[in-house]
Amino acid sequence: MFFTALQVAAGGAIGATLRYLFGMGVPRLLGQHSLPLSILLTNIIGSTLMGLLVSFLGIKGLTQWNAFLGVGVLGGFTTFSSFSLETWTLVERGEPVLAAVYVVLSVAVSLAGLFLGMTLMRGVLA
């Protein structure tokens, strides 16, 4: 388990660095936009890569790379790829309603948590 945690940590460092560089590079290439294109593109690319990776590793019997590449690199690049994979897994298991609930709860409760955290901290620091 310790070795697996090291794999995740190493992959996460790579993925987070790639996300940072991507986030800095997109506005330079595409210009500034009101829509957060860097994050949108990161989520789309990460989710696409997660689909490719999970399918490839599963078919080729290389699932020992999941911790480093999937959880680590792609998880560091965007946790949205993991969210997308979990949602799709629910759909494939024949649980589309549960998948929809998962999506709505994840987005709504995460936004509520962000609002709560910001409101509390602004109150504390005011």
C-alpha positions, 0 to 999 in steps of 0.5 A, a space after each residue: 500500500 505504501 508503494 501505491 501511495 508513492 505512485 499516486 503522489 508522484 503521478 499527482 505531482 506530474 498531473 498538478 504541474 501539467 494542469 498549472 502549465 496548461 492553465 498558464 498556456 491556454 490564455 496565452 494561446 487563446 486569449 482571455 475569455 469570460 468563460 474559464 476555458 483553461 479549466 473547461 479544456 482541462 476537464 474535457 481533455 482529462 476525462 477523454 484521457 481517463 476513458 482512453 487510459 482505463 479502457 487501454 489498461 483494462 484490455 491490455 491487463 496493465 491495471 497496475 498502472 492505474 494508481 500512477 497514471 489514472 489516480 495520480 497523473 490524471 487525478 492531479 491534472 483534473 479530478 473531474 476525470 475521476 468524477 466522469 469515470 465514476 459517473 460512467 461506471 454507474 451508468 454502465 452498471 445500469 444505474 442511470 438514476 443514481 448516476 444523475 443523483 451523483 452528478 447533481 449532488 456533486 455539483 450542487 453540494 460542492 458549490 454549496 460547500 464553496 459558498 459556505 466556506 467563503 462566507 464563513 472565512 469572510 465572516 471570520 476575517 471581517 
